[in-house]
Amino acid sequence: MAARRVKKYIRKLYPQLLWGVVLMGAGISFVVPFIWMVSTSLKQDIEVFRFPPNWIPEIPQWNNYVEAIQYIPFFRYTVNTLVICVLTVIGSVLSCSLVAYSLARIEWPGRDFLFMLTLAVLMIPFPVTMIPLFIVFSRLGWVSTFKPLIIPYFFGSPFYIFLLRQFLMTIPREISDAAYLDGASDFQIYSRLILPLTKPALATVALFQFMSSWHDFLGPLIYLNDERKYTLSLGLHQFQTAYGTEWQLLMAASTLMSIPIIILFFLAQRTFIQGITLTGIKE
């Protein structure tokens, strides 16, 4: 009997162990590039392409971080990037939550059709709209400014609208109906009742948008011509010259650029996971 129980226990435990090994392998595959980046940032230039490669630098070159900051106007680019990130986060959270509320909680003609149209916009790749958008922003005189990188997000993003709409569908309608009976308007229900209940989803949208703007390279490359307005993504490209690439300095700057995202994720990890878990449960 004891042997049977042990075998039965092993059979139940085997799938969990298997999934644990798979997830551990996936986790290692994600961590290894980051470790290699940090390792390379502490190497001398002659160690970068050494074969077989050494994961631990012989003499850690902490001065690479100082040289990387001095090689480009790192702090100016950081401020430019933060300005774009913060404003796009504000625009996305405000506009997308308002649109998602109207699509999820208010009955009006053509609502479902407009929602399907919003989903259809997700199928359009950015290269298709890149040239028309550039022409529009050029005629508005917005090229070489932050406006093309910020203002569009105040008019909503289809993906974030979808996420928030799905989250709002999980909130019982009885809450809104009770507020209606008390004489509250739609905007009062949205601002005072619904928004506090959607903090996990709003945090998810904010984190997604911050990461997207922080790492965006193509947008600033298209619209920013003045080096004083460059973002960190464009600044990293300056380490690549016609005569070669300062790989150790590039990796040092990349490590510094990754630190804020890592800190932000760990600070908002619980809310972020909660938002991902709850978003999209109900159709």
SULGI-V378766 format. One record per backbone hydrogen bond with DSSP energy under -1.0 kcal/mol. NH is the residue of the N-H (numbers start at 1). CO is the residue of the C=O. E is the energy in kcal/mol with one decimal. If there is no record, write none. Layout:
# SULGI-V378766
nh/co/e
NH/CO/E
NH/CO/E
This chain:
# SULGI-V378766
nh/co/e
5/1/-2.2
6/2/-2.2
7/3/-2.4
8/4/-2.8
9/5/-2.5
10/6/-2.5
11/7/-2.4
12/8/-1.8
13/9/-2.3
14/10/-2.3
17/13/-2.4
18/14/-2.6
19/15/-2.7
20/16/-2.3
21/17/-2.4
22/18/-2.3
23/19/-2.8
24/20/-2.3
25/21/-2.5
26/22/-2.3
27/23/-2.6
28/24/-2.5
29/25/-2.1
30/26/-1.2
31/27/-2.0
32/28/-2.6
35/31/-2.4
36/32/-2.6
37/33/-2.1
38/34/-2.4
39/35/-2.6
40/36/-2.7
41/37/-1.9
42/39/-1.1
43/40/-1.5
47/44/-1.4
50/47/-1.1
61/42/-2.4
62/60/-1.2
64/61/-1.8
65/62/-1.2
67/63/-2.5
68/64/-2.3
69/65/-1.9
70/66/-1.8
71/67/-2.0
72/68/-1.1
74/69/-1.2
74/72/-2.7
77/73/-2.3
78/74/-2.1
79/75/-2.2
80/76/-2.3
81/77/-2.4
82/78/-2.6
83/79/-2.5
84/80/-2.0
85/81/-2.7
86/82/-2.9
87/83/-2.0
88/84/-2.3
89/85/-2.2
90/86/-2.3
91/87/-2.5
92/88/-2.6
93/89/-2.5
94/90/-2.2
95/91/-2.3
96/92/-2.1
97/93/-1.4
98/94/-1.6
99/95/-2.3
100/96/-2.7
101/97/-2.0
102/98/-1.8
103/99/-1.9
104/100/-1.6
105/101/-2.8
111/108/-1.6
114/110/-2.3
115/111/-2.0
116/112/-2.3
117/113/-2.2
118/114/-2.1
119/115/-2.1
120/116/-2.0
121/117/-1.5
123/120/-1.4
124/121/-1.5
128/125/-1.3
130/126/-1.2
133/129/-2.3
134/130/-2.0
135/131/-2.3
136/132/-2.3
137/133/-2.8
138/134/-2.3
139/135/-2.2
140/136/-1.5
142/137/-2.8
144/223/-3.4
145/142/-1.2
149/146/-1.0
150/147/-1.2
151/147/-2.1
153/150/-1.4
154/151/-2.1
155/152/-1.5
161/157/-2.5
162/158/-2.3
163/159/-2.2
164/160/-2.6
165/161/-2.5
166/162/-2.3
167/163/-1.8
168/164/-2.7
169/165/-1.6
170/167/-1.4
171/168/-1.2
175/172/-1.1
177/173/-2.7
178/174/-2.3
179/175/-1.6
180/176/-2.4
181/177/-2.1
182/178/-1.2
183/180/-1.7
184/179/-2.4
189/185/-2.4
190/186/-2.6
191/187/-2.8
192/188/-2.6
193/189/-1.5
194/189/-2.9
195/190/-2.2
202/198/-2.8
203/199/-2.6
204/200/-1.9
205/201/-2.4
206/202/-2.7
207/203/-2.5
208/204/-2.6
209/205/-2.7
210/206/-2.5
211/207/-2.4
212/208/-2.3
213/209/-2.6
214/210/-2.5
215/211/-1.9
221/217/-1.9
222/218/-1.9
223/219/-2.2
224/220/-2.3
229/226/-1.8
230/227/-1.3
235/231/-2.1
236/232/-2.3
238/235/-1.1
239/236/-1.5
240/237/-1.5
241/244/-2.9
246/239/-1.6
247/245/-1.7
250/246/-2.8
251/247/-2.7
252/248/-1.5
253/249/-2.5
254/250/-2.3
255/251/-2.1
256/252/-2.1
257/253/-2.0
258/254/-1.5
259/255/-1.4
262/258/-2.0
263/259/-2.6
264/260/-2.6
265/261/-2.4
266/262/-2.1
267/263/-2.1
268/264/-1.9
272/268/-2.8
273/269/-2.6
274/270/-2.1
275/271/-2.2
276/272/-2.3
277/273/-2.4
278/274/-2.2
279/275/-1.9
281/278/-1.2
